[in-house]
Amino acid sequence: MKGVVAYDTYYGNTRQVAEAIAEQIRADGHEAEIRNVREKYPEPPRGDFLFVGSPNRIKHLSRKTKKFVKKLDLASWKGKPIVVFATVGKIPGENATEKEKLDAQKWVLAAAPELRDFARGRGLNAVEEVLLVQVEGLKGPLMAGGLDLAKEFTHKFVGNLKM
């Protein structure tokens, strides 16, 4: 099987997550192609499943990421699983106040599900669970264990695919 990993990045954090996802796809015995949504490619993306990711930019994923999903060939991708991933700011812990939890829901956690739902609205098979990898501060770096989280998520996802 072949997985395509498309991403947008501003400070390199989302690229690192995309590379970790592709590395895990290969470690699980499959082919992986990485694409930066800001670059032009001679051929449209082709594969058996797709990971598409972006940094969270004030409650939304980047316009370039949304444009990439909007331009996906429906005939090629209809019925194939699509996973949304994002790099996000700090997610409040269990002891957070209600205000902190609500703020996080609005500003940090809403962007990836928004892209998932946009893809579904186009008739694409975006899976329910999204991958969120936290960054420290505005520009990063990734929080400790972030790449391991991405690899574990990917391994579980790929392992559940029907060959």
Buried (B, 14 or more C-beta within 10 A) or exposed (E): BBBBBBBBBBBBBBBBBBBBBBBBBEEBEBEBBBBBBEEEEEEEBEBBBBBBBBBBBEEBBBEBBBEBBEEBEEEEBEEBBBBBBBBBBBBBEEEBEEEBBEBBEEBBBBBBBBBBEBBBEEEBBBBEEBBBBBBBEEEBEBBEEBBEBBBEBBBEBBEEEEE
